[in-house]
Each structure stands twice: as structure tokens, then as C-alpha cells.
Amino acid sequence: GYREVLNSRTGQVFRMGIAMFQDVEKHAKNSLNILIAVQYLERPLLILHGQSDETVPAFEAEQLNIFGNPAMTDFRLIPQASHTFNSTHPFSGPSEALNLSLSATSSFFHSHLQ
């Protein structure tokens, strides 16, 4: 079986199989716990988040930053940016927030990938 889940931002209805729910329930406290994963991450981490994200509260990105290694985590809260960094579908071009995010991502990659 499956359960239909409404995407609050787009209005799309997604079908999620019961096996996925069972897997999440089984592993939620260990291998699927992102805060634990970030705490033990031994690689550089870039966290980009829209300050006005209507889907995922900025507080959740801030939590990731708190749990991450301060020496290896770059946290950027993009001002007035939505979940899609103010870009729309169909794509009509990058917004200022998306350009800021792309620039931060490019700089992060140049600093940490060789």
C-alpha cells in the first residue's frame, strides 16, 4: 500500500509506499538522524538556507550548523530567500538569492575540492 502526501509548497500529491515509512520508523534514531550524521561528519559542510523558506524553517538549518564541526562548517542564511531561493517554475532565470547561493557553492567547491 501507499499513503498520499500533499506537498504544501507546490500542491503536488506524492505516493509514499508503506515500506518507506517502515524504514524511516526503524532507522529514525540512528542512521537516518541527520543531526547525529552531521555531528560525526569529517568533511567540510556547506549549509545554505533561505531565511524566508516556507517549507523548511530556518531553525532546522541553524540546528545543523550547531551540530556541525565549527572548523569545517560554512553556514549561510540567504536573506529574504524562499525554499527555491526565489526562483520559479518554469525557470525564468536566476534570482538574486539563487545567484548568491550559486556563488557560495562555487566558492565552497573551489576551497575544498581538488
C-alpha positions in Angstrom: 0.0 0.0 0.0 0.9 3.7 0.0 -0.1 6.9 1.5 -0.7 10.1 -0.4 1.2 13.1 1.0 0.5 16.7 -0.1 3.4 19.0 -0.9 2.4 22.2 0.9 4.5 24.4 -1.4 3.6 23.0 -4.8 0.3 21.3 -4.2 1.5 18.1 -5.7 0.4 14.8 -4.3 3.1 12.2 -3.8 2.5 8.5 -3.2 4.8 7.1 -0.4 5.0 3.4 0.0 4.4 1.7 3.3 7.9 0.2 3.1 9.5 3.7 3.2 7.5 4.6 6.3 8.6 1.4 8.0 12.3 2.0 7.0 12.1 5.6 8.5 10.5 4.3 11.6 13.1 1.6 12.0 16.1 3.8 11.4 15.0 7.3 12.6 17.1 7.3 15.8 20.3 6.2 14.2 21.3 6.1 10.5 18.6 8.5 9.3 19.2 11.0 12.1 20.7 14.0 10.3 21.8 15.7 13.5 23.9 12.7 14.5 25.3 12.3 11.0 26.4 16.0 10.9 27.9 15.7 14.4 30.2 12.9 13.1 30.9 14.3 9.6 34.6 14.5 9.0 34.3 16.5 5.8 33.7 20.2 5.0 30.0 21.0 5.1 28.1 23.9 3.3 24.7 24.7 4.7 22.7 27.2 2.5 19.2 28.1 3.6 16.6 30.7 2.7 15.7 33.0 5.5 12.1 33.0 4.4 11.9 29.3 3.4 8.2 28.4 3.6 8.8 24.7 3.5 11.7 24.1 5.9 12.1 26.5 8.8 15.5 28.3 9.0 15.7 27.0 12.6 16.4 23.5 11.1 19.4 24.7 9.2 20.6 26.6 12.3 20.4 23.3 14.2 22.6 21.6 11.6 25.1 24.3 12.0 25.1 23.9 15.8 25.7 20.2 15.5 28.4 20.5 12.8 32.1 20.9 13.3 32.6 24.7 13.6 36.0 24.4 11.9 34.6 22.6 8.9 31.1 24.1 8.5 30.1 27.1 6.4 26.6 28.3 7.2 24.9 30.8 5.1 21.4 32.1 5.7 20.3 33.8 2.5 18.3 37.0 3.3 14.6 37.0 2.2 15.1 33.8 0.2 12.4 31.2 -0.2 12.7 27.4 -0.4 13.7 27.7 -4.0 15.9 30.8 -3.4 13.2 32.9 -5.0 13.3 31.1 -8.4 10.1 29.9 -10.0 8.9 27.0 -12.1 9.1 27.2 -15.1 12.5 28.6 -14.6 12.7 32.2 -16.0 16.2 33.0 -14.8 18.1 33.1 -11.6 17.1 35.4 -8.8 19.5 37.4 -6.7 19.1 34.8 -3.9 19.9 32.0 -6.3 22.9 33.8 -7.6 24.2 34.3 -4.0 23.7 30.6 -3.3 25.4 29.5 -6.5 28.3 31.9 -5.8 28.7 30.5 -2.2 28.5 26.9 -3.6 31.2 27.6 -6.2 33.5 29.2 -3.7 33.0 26.3 -1.3 33.8 23.8 -4.0 36.9 25.7 -5.1 38.1 25.9 -1.5 37.5 22.2 -0.6 37.7 20.1 -3.8 41.0 19.4 -5.5 
